[in-house]
């Protein structure tokens, strides 16, 4: 298959310090220049006086599906002319896979999308800050080598897991977490959410508002290209289908990866096919293919040393199907609305060791990073009433794990999660965890948008897991037991 060097990558650097370039070039300030892949990325660039906004990626406004990229950039610019805080607030309504670059009097700040899926990796080089979407590319440019501590963290986790907190594989390079904004002048990543006390979200009101937001996001995305949606027996993809609505369902192609262990009775095969048949959806099942040696070598050279093969194989499978060239809508990020990590455990159960378990890691170095993250977030959670369990899922599972998945996928094909919107996620985490653990947000959104879809079962094959989750303290114990088993198996394999 054909692969492209630095696909979907961007590099923001001081042109006097770094002699490297690729793809398109935009002069951001007198000193800073932005390189980006114009064939794979949209850009909107607006200026007013000494203020400037650049939005890079794919992005829509959750309030109005008719807004163009330039409309969105103008809205962000208008907010930025008020203040940085106004820019952050306006940015919460932007959904997609993008990064915002804001310039004022020659100073630059950068704002990630809700879950930092389009990474902001940064380092200081020759007294100026350099930023790149790909940590390995940045390290290769600056001549950095992998950090022994990071290698140790990676060796003590499952294949495909992300590094904790803001760590990358390089000591000199950090990654901006969700809910943070980066100031390039003082190289400071500053938290902006949660930053206040929030009243408990009313389930019905939150569902009504976020259902409308999802509808707008999907309508906006459909105007920006051709799309596909992977359907499973789960509720995350079902909620997306519901928000697409009957009126737009025919505009999308639908598919299910037919994994080798699936049978004709597997719910991830039976349920999507039933829905597709009932509503005459353009649906197919795609048998797994294995990534070629050439593709794995490409990942090793471009993305990360010693890459895992699962995600590359999914990308290869998709690229070899008739879906190639279409963005696909991911159900990732949706579990923020289900409070899956806490499972109704009391907040004092959110300890560094429990987070280590949820990160599937057993290294001392990872434990220290998670302890540092937890110490930083706890006062914000106490003040705001937002659960630290939920913030960890948002900032680690989405902010680091999903970010890494996006990096792997962006190298070959295209993916966006319609759930990746700060306004939606910040509303969801205010809803009582008991409601979310019972998937009431997703169920209600389905009922609002396409009520017939609520009649189909969800994940009927997950009996044991569901049974354990019904008993929160048993779930807590089993999490540790499973972690011990994982740790032992990793040591045996090594």
FENKA-V993163 format. One record per residue. N is the residue number from 0. D_CENTER is the distance of its C-alpha to the mean C-alpha in Angstrom with 2 decimals. Layout:
# FENKA-V993163
N;D_CENTER + N;D_CENTER
This chain:
# FENKA-V993163
0;26.09 + 1;25.63 + 2;22.97 + 3;22.51 + 4;22.44 + 5;19.63 + 6;17.98 + 7;15.39 + 8;16.10 + 9;17.39 + 10;19.80 + 11;21.22 + 12;24.43 + 13;28.01 + 14;30.08 + 15;33.02 + 16;31.28 + 17;29.39 + 18;31.03 + 19;28.17 + 20;26.98 + 21;25.22 + 22;24.80 + 23;25.23 + 24;26.29 + 25;26.16 + 26;28.25 + 27;26.31 + 28;29.17 + 29;32.49 + 30;30.92 + 31;27.25 + 32;26.17 + 33;22.89 + 34;22.60 + 35;20.10 + 36;20.03 + 37;21.67 + 38;21.89 + 39;18.16 + 40;16.96 + 41;18.33 + 42;19.71 + 43;21.44 + 44;23.82 + 45;26.03 + 46;28.66 + 47;31.03 + 48;33.51 + 49;31.95 + 50;28.46 + 51;25.93 + 52;22.43 + 53;20.46 + 54;17.24 + 55;15.74 + 56;13.43 + 57;13.30 + 58;13.61 + 59;15.63 + 60;17.20 + 61;16.81 + 62;20.51 + 63;22.08 + 64;21.14 + 65;24.07 + 66;22.92 + 67;22.73 + 68;20.65 + 69;23.75 + 70;24.12 + 71;20.68 + 72;21.48 + 73;24.88 + 74;23.54 + 75;21.40 + 76;24.52 + 77;26.77 + 78;24.73 + 79;24.65 + 80;28.42 + 81;28.71 + 82;26.69 + 83;23.51 + 84;22.83 + 85;23.36 + 86;20.83 + 87;18.17 + 88;19.28 + 89;19.25 + 90;15.77 + 91;14.55 + 92;15.74 + 93;13.84 + 94;11.08 + 95;9.39 + 96;8.05 + 97;10.53 + 98;12.35 + 99;15.53 + 100;18.63 + 101;21.45 + 102;24.98 + 103;27.94 + 104;31.28 + 105;29.80 + 106;27.25 + 107;23.55 + 108;20.54 + 109;16.89 + 110;14.22 + 111;10.47 + 112;8.38 + 113;7.67 + 114;4.64 + 115;5.99 + 116;3.98 + 117;7.73 + 118;9.33 + 119;12.50 + 120;14.71 + 121;18.20 + 122;21.72 + 123;25.24 + 124;27.62 + 125;31.21 + 126;30.56 + 127;27.85 + 128;24.04 + 129;22.26 + 130;18.59 + 131;16.70 + 132;13.37 + 133;14.68 + 134;16.26 + 135;18.76 + 136;19.91 + 137;20.46 + 138;22.32 + 139;24.39 + 140;25.38 + 141;26.39 + 142;27.97 + 143;26.03 + 144;26.16 + 145;23.97 + 146;24.57 + 147;26.69 + 148;24.94 + 149;21.48 + 150;23.21 + 151;24.66 + 152;21.37 + 153;19.99 + 154;23.30 + 155;23.14 + 156;19.95 + 157;19.04 + 158;18.26 + 159;14.61 + 160;13.64 + 161;12.17 + 162;14.51 + 163;14.74 + 164;14.67 + 165;14.58 + 166;16.42 + 167;16.24 + 168;18.92 + 169;21.13 + 170;22.96 + 171;23.24 + 172;19.57 + 173;17.09 + 174;13.41 + 175;12.59 + 176;10.68 + 177;9.13 + 178;12.35 + 179;14.30 + 180;16.20 + 181;17.86 + 182;21.56 + 183;22.76 + 184;26.37 + 185;26.27 + 186;23.13 + 187;21.89 + 188;18.40 + 189;19.21 + 190;17.61 + 191;17.96 + 192;16.60 + 193;18.21 + 194;21.41 + 195;23.94 + 196;25.34 + 197;23.94 + 198;26.06 + 199;25.00 + 200;23.31 + 201;25.64 + 202;24.11 + 203;25.85 + 204;25.17 + 205;21.42 + 206;21.21 + 207;23.42 + 208;21.53 + 209;17.99 + 210;19.52 + 211;20.93 + 212;17.75 + 213;16.02 + 214;19.21 + 215;19.22 + 216;15.68 + 217;16.60 + 218;20.03 + 219;18.76 + 220;16.49 + 221;19.50 + 222;21.58 + 223;19.55 + 224;20.20 + 225;20.63 + 226;18.15 + 227;17.93 + 228;16.56 + 229;16.58 + 230;18.71 + 231;19.27 + 232;21.38 + 233;18.53 + 234;17.88 + 235;14.24 + 236;15.30 + 237;18.62 + 238;17.29 + 239;15.74 + 240;19.15 + 241;20.98 + 242;19.31 + 243;20.14 + 244;23.63 + 245;26.82 + 246;27.71 + 247;24.78 + 248;24.22 + 249;26.54 + 250;24.52 + 251;21.88 + 252;22.36 + 253;21.29 + 254;21.13 + 255;20.80 + 256;20.64 + 257;24.00 + 258;23.52 + 259;26.78 + 260;27.15 + 261;26.92 + 262;30.24 + 263;31.56 + 264;31.16 + 265;27.49 + 266;25.81 + 267;22.81 + 268;25.58 + 269;28.08 + 270;26.09 + 271;24.15 + 272;27.48 + 273;29.34 + 274;27.10 + 275;27.28 + 276;31.03 + 277;31.61 + 278;29.95 + 279;30.77 + 280;27.23 + 281;26.92 + 282;25.57 + 283;25.76 + 284;25.15 + 285;24.13 + 286;25.64 + 287;23.77 + 288;24.69 + 289;24.53 + 290;23.13 + 291;26.12 + 292;27.27 + 293;26.88 + 294;23.15 + 295;22.64 + 296;24.78 + 297;22.71 + 298;19.55 + 299;21.78 + 300;23.09 + 301;20.03 + 302;16.95 + 303;18.15 + 304;21.51 + 305;22.20 + 306;19.11 + 307;18.57 + 308;19.73 + 309;17.82 + 310;14.82 + 311;17.33 + 312;19.64 + 313;17.33 + 314;16.75 + 315;20.51 + 316;21.35 + 317;19.46 + 318;21.00 + 319;24.40 + 320;24.34 + 321;25.40 + 322;21.81 + 323;21.32 + 324;20.68 + 325;18.72 + 326;15.07 + 327;13.75 + 328;12.02 + 329;9.50 + 330;10.10 + 331;7.01 + 332;6.18 + 333;9.92 + 334;11.41 + 335;11.06 + 336;13.98 + 337;15.87 + 338;16.13 + 339;16.02 + 340;16.45 + 341;19.43 + 342;21.23 + 343;23.73 + 344;24.81 + 345;26.55 + 346;24.61 + 347;26.90 + 348;25.57 + 349;22.35 + 350;23.77 + 351;22.70 + 352;24.02 + 353;22.13 + 354;18.79 + 355;20.03 + 356;20.67 + 357;17.21 + 358;15.86 + 359;18.45 + 360;20.18 + 361;23.87 + 362;24.44 + 363;26.14 + 364;24.04 + 365;20.76 + 366;22.71 + 367;23.79 + 368;20.34 + 369;19.19 + 370;22.51 + 371;22.00 + 372;18.61 + 373;20.30 + 374;23.36 + 375;21.53 + 376;19.57 + 377;22.56 + 378;24.68 + 379;21.97 + 380;21.41 + 381;25.19 + 382;25.78 + 383;23.14 + 384;23.55 + 385;19.81 + 386;19.33 + 387;18.29 + 388;17.06 + 389;14.54 + 390;13.55 + 391;13.16 + 392;10.86 + 393;8.71 + 394;9.19 + 395;9.68 + 396;8.23 + 397;4.69 + 398;5.70 + 399;7.60 + 400;7.54 + 401;4.27 + 402;4.97 + 403;8.33 + 404;8.01 + 405;7.00 + 406;9.93 + 407;12.12 + 408;11.69 + 409;12.13 + 410;15.33 + 411;16.93 + 412;15.46 + 413;13.10 + 414;10.09 + 415;8.49 + 416;7.37 + 417;10.21 + 418;9.02 + 419;6.69 + 420;9.94 + 421;11.32 + 422;14.61 + 423;13.63 + 424;11.80 + 425;14.64 + 426;17.16 + 427;15.96 + 428;16.25 + 429;19.80 + 430;20.96 + 431;23.08 + 432;21.31 + 433;24.10 + 434;23.25 + 435;19.56 + 436;20.50 + 437;22.76 + 438;20.01 + 439;22.13 + 440;19.46 + 441;18.34 + 442;22.00 + 443;23.25 + 444;20.88 + 445;22.10 + 446;25.64 + 447;25.34 + 448;23.93 + 449;25.60 + 450;27.62 + 451;29.02 + 452;25.70 + 453;26.00 + 454;29.09 + 455;27.38 + 456;26.55 + 457;23.08 + 458;22.60 + 459;26.37 + 460;26.19 + 461;24.47 + 462;27.73 + 463;27.98 + 464;24.43 + 465;24.91 + 466;28.35 + 467;27.23 + 468;24.57 + 469;27.44 + 470;29.03 + 471;26.81 + 472;29.05 + 473;29.43 + 474;25.66 + 475;25.63 + 476;28.45 + 477;27.00 + 478;23.74 + 479;26.00 + 480;28.21 + 481;25.43 + 482;24.19 + 483;27.81 + 484;28.13 + 485;25.04 + 486;26.43 + 487;29.87 + 488;28.72 + 489;26.83 + 490;30.05 + 491;32.13 + 492;30.10 + 493;30.43
